[in-house]
Amino acid sequence: MSETSPKDVLTIEEAAELLGVSVKTFNKVLHSESLPGRKIGREWKFSRQALIDWIGAGRSDDFYRDPREVRPAPNGRGEPRTQASADERGARRVTGWRVKND
C-alpha cells in the first residue's frame, strides 16, 4: 500500500478525523448511535467505507422528526419501536446526535 492511499481500517482517532469531529464527540456517538464498527480486544476498528456509507444513509428529517413518532425497527424486521424524547432518556441533541447529559 502506498503512503498516499487511505487506510481501509481506521482507529478511533482516524475515524473521528475522517468525520471531522473530536475523539470525545466520536466516543459519545459511538455509545449512543448504531455506528458501524467492531471492538477487537480493547480497541475499536472502523471501516472507512462503512463510516462514509453510514453518513450517507443519514437523513436530516430523522433529526427533526417528532421524537414520539413510531418508527420501524432499524433492521426492518420485528415490531416498530417508539423513539423516546431526548428529555425522557436524559439526553440532549448535539449537532444532530443525541448525547447523554453528564
C-alpha positions, 0 to 999 in steps of 0.5 A, a space after each residue: 500500500 502506498 503512503 498516499 492511499 487511505 487506510 481501509 481500517 481506521 482507529 478511533 482517532 482516524 475515524 473521528 478525523 475522517 468525520 471531522 469531529 473530536 475523539 470525545 464527540 466520536 466516543 459519545 456517538 459511538 455509545 449512543 448511535 448504531 455506528 458501524 464498527 467492531 471492538 477487537 480486544 480493547 480497541 475499536 476498528 472502523 471501516 472507512 467505507 462503512 463510516 462514509 456509507 453510514 453518513 450517507 444513509 443519514 437523513 436530516 428529517 430523522 433529526 427533526 422528526 417528532 421524537 414520539 413518532 413510531 418508527 420501524 425497527 432499524 433492521 426492518 424486521 420485528 415490531 416498530 419501536 417508539 423513539 423516546 424524547 431526548 428529555 425522557 432518556 436524559 439526553 440532549 441533541 448535539 449537532 444532530 446526535 443525541 448525547 447523554 447529559 453528564 
